[in-house]
Amino acid sequence: MDEEEPVARNSTRVPEHPASHEIALQAVLEALVDPVRRSIVSQLNEAPADISCGNFDLPVARSTATHHFNVLREAGIIRQHYVGTSRMNTLRRDDLDDRFPGLLDACVSEVGSESARTAA
């Protein structure tokens, strides 16, 4: 009778992210086309520390927000890691600025302009 081997648990539980040299402009642009994802990026840019998924101000359901976080992570725009049961998010500003100088600043600036137009 074969004994089952215990399943190794990844204690750090870090989702997969593209390496900085693998971040593709096409994937970044496709991720940033959505206003909800641009809002996530803007909120991360303004935050003094990492933000858990549940602490963003988003106009979508939790399951939809999860999709948006996955798109941003897979494009290389954010990095995610767990702290306890919370999935924390951080902006990969250094990686993006190295690969595509000025792109992130333009995106964040545009989100501010969109907010001002909507409020007027």
C-alpha positions in Angstrom: 0.0 0.0 0.0 1.4 3.4 -1.0 1.5 6.1 1.6 0.6 9.5 0.5 3.3 12.1 0.8 2.3 15.2 2.8 1.5 18.2 0.7 4.2 20.8 1.1 2.7 24.2 2.0 4.2 27.4 0.7 4.7 29.3 4.0 5.1 32.6 2.2 2.1 32.1 -0.1 3.4 34.5 -2.7 1.4 34.5 -6.0 3.4 34.3 -9.2 4.6 37.6 -10.7 6.5 38.3 -13.9 10.2 39.2 -13.4 10.9 42.8 -14.0 12.5 42.1 -17.4 9.4 40.1 -18.4 7.0 43.0 -17.9 5.5 43.7 -21.4 4.3 47.1 -22.5 1.2 45.5 -24.2 0.2 43.8 -21.0 0.7 46.9 -18.9 -1.3 49.1 -21.3 -4.1 46.5 -21.5 -4.3 46.4 -17.7 -4.4 50.2 -17.4 -7.2 50.7 -19.9 -9.8 49.9 -17.2 -10.8 52.7 -14.9 -11.1 50.4 -11.8 -7.6 49.2 -12.3 -6.3 52.7 -12.8 -8.0 53.6 -9.5 -6.2 50.7 -7.7 -2.9 51.9 -9.1 -3.6 55.5 -8.0 -4.6 54.4 -4.5 -1.4 52.3 -4.2 0.6 55.3 -5.5 -0.8 57.5 -2.8 -0.6 55.0 0.0 2.3 55.2 2.5 2.3 51.4 2.9 0.9 48.2 1.3 -2.9 47.9 1.1 -4.9 44.8 1.6 -7.4 43.9 -1.1 -10.4 44.7 1.2 -9.2 48.2 2.0 -9.5 49.8 -1.5 -12.3 52.1 -2.3 -13.7 50.4 -5.4 -17.2 50.5 -7.0 -17.3 46.8 -7.8 -18.1 43.5 -6.0 -15.3 41.6 -4.2 -15.2 38.9 -6.9 -14.8 41.5 -9.6 -12.1 43.3 -7.6 -10.2 40.0 -7.3 -10.2 39.8 -11.1 -8.8 43.3 -11.4 -6.1 42.6 -8.9 -5.1 39.4 -10.8 -4.9 41.4 -14.1 -2.6 44.0 -12.5 -0.4 41.3 -10.9 -0.1 39.3 -14.1 0.8 42.4 -16.0 3.6 43.2 -13.5 2.0 46.4 -12.2 1.5 45.2 -8.6 3.1 42.8 -6.3 1.0 40.7 -3.9 1.9 38.8 -0.7 0.1 37.5 2.3 0.2 38.9 5.8 -1.8 36.4 7.8 -5.0 36.0 5.8 -4.8 39.3 4.1 -3.5 39.6 0.6 -1.4 42.8 0.5 -0.7 44.8 -2.6 2.2 47.1 -3.5 2.9 49.1 -6.6 5.9 47.9 -8.6 7.0 51.5 -9.2 10.7 50.9 -9.5 10.2 48.0 -12.0 7.8 50.0 -14.1 9.8 53.2 -14.0 12.9 51.2 -15.1 11.1 49.5 -18.0 8.8 52.4 -19.1 9.9 55.7 -17.7 7.1 58.2 -17.2 4.2 55.7 -17.9 3.1 55.3 -14.3 3.3 59.0 -13.6 1.2 59.7 -16.7 -1.4 57.1 -15.6 -1.6 58.4 -12.0 -1.9 62.0 -13.3 -4.7 61.0 -15.6 -6.6 59.3 -12.8 -6.5 62.6 -10.9 -7.8 64.5 -13.9 -10.6 62.0 -14.4 -11.6 62.4 -10.8 -11.6 66.2 -11.1 -13.8 66.0 -14.3 -16.3 63.6 -12.6 -16.6 65.8 -9.5 -17.3 69.0 -11.6 
